[in-house]
Amino acid sequence: MKIVKYCDRELTEKENDLINHFTYYVASKDPFCIISDNSVIVLKNDEIDGKTDDEIKEYALDNIDEMLSSQPDFTSFIMDDGYGLVSMMNGIFGITEMLGEKVTEDDEIELGTVLEVRGNILDACENNGVLALVKPE
């Protein structure tokens, strides 16, 4: 995998962990952009084919702008590795901490946990920009 950093610092341990999670979730096939230590934008190869790394960053920022100007609808999923995933529009996802007891009797992620991650996603979209691009090779 190739990592293109857009920020002027090293990626944190938590951001690197996020890269590992999403590399697994997308089966090392789809590129994605890191927008915080718990949020990404998953891109499709056919959406970015032929684009430079800077054009991909702009494309991701356009996805963020579109999401921020729309209803902040979301869905959540329990992943097979014990983490939760919150999905918003345009391929924007956030990950929970290890769920443990944050799962209801109906095998759903507790609403408070989902809303916290959704809030983190919205905050990242409003404030962080794109920190890095991860491209499978």
N, C-alpha and C positions, 0 to 999 in steps of 0.2 A: 504494500500500500504506500501511496505517496501522500504526505501531509504538506499542504501549502499554508504557511502561517500568514495571516493578514495583520496580526497584532505585533507590537514591538516588545514582546516579552516571551519567555518560555511558557509553554502550556503547563497548567498545574497538574498535580497528580490526579485530581478529580476529573479534569478535562480529558486526560489520557485514559482514565477508566471508562469515561463516556465513549471515547473512540472505540475501545475494546467491546463494550456492550453493543454499540450500533453496527460495528463490523460483523458481529455475530448475528444481530437481528436482520440485517440486509443480506446475509449469507455472502459477504465480501463481494457483492455484485454492484450495488448502487452507490454512487458518491453521495456524500452528505457534508453539510457545513455545520460547524460548531458555533452556537450563538451564546452559550453560557456553559457552566459546569454541569448542567442537567438538561439542556435543550439543544435540539438539532433541527436542521431542515434536510430531509431526505430528498434527493434529486433523482430524476430518471435519466439514464444515459442518453436517450433520444432527445431530451429537453436541452441537453448541454453539448451535444456532439458539435465539434467545430468551434466551440467557444474557447477563448483564452481564459486563464485563471482569473484575471480581473473581470472579464465579462461574466463569468460564473458567479463571482461575488456580487456583481450588480443584479444579476438575475435573482439571486437569493434575497437581496435587499428588496427587490420588487415584490417577491412573494411575501415578505414581512409586511410591507406597506399595504398590500392587498388584504392580508389577514387582519391588520389593525383597523382597517376601514370597514370591516364586516362584523357580523354577529360573532361573538367569541364562543361558538358552539364547540363541543368537545365530546370525545368518547374515551373510555378507558379499557385497558386490557391487562390481565395478569399474564406475565410472560413465564416461560418454562424454567427460567433461572431464578424465580422468586422475586423479581422486581415487577413494578407496575409501569405501564406506559400510558401516557395521556396523549391523545392525538387531536390536533386541531387541523384547520384547512391548509392547503398548499404544502403538505408533507412536513408540517411543523409538529415535532414531538417533544415531550418532556418525560423524564424517567424519575420514578420514586426512589427512595432508599429501599433496602431489602424490606419486603412487606411484613413478614413475620405475622403478628397478630392484627395487622391493619386490613384484614380481609373479613367481610361479613359472613354470616351463616349461609348466605346465598352465593358464596364464592365471587363476590364483587369487592372492589377496593373501597374502603370507607370513603364516604363523600368528602369529609374534611381533608383527607390526604389528596384526593383528586383535585379539589379546589385549590389547595396549596400549590400543587405542581402547575396547575393552569395559571395561577397568579405569577409563579416564577417564569413561565413561558412568556406571558404578556409583558412582564418587567424586562426580560431579556430582549424581547422584540423592540420595546420602546427605548432601551438604553444601551445595549451592547454592540449592535451591529454584527458583523460576521468576524469571528475570531480566527477560524481556520477552515480549510477545505480538505476533506479526506477522500482520496480517489483510489479505488481498488486497482490493482495492476494485473 
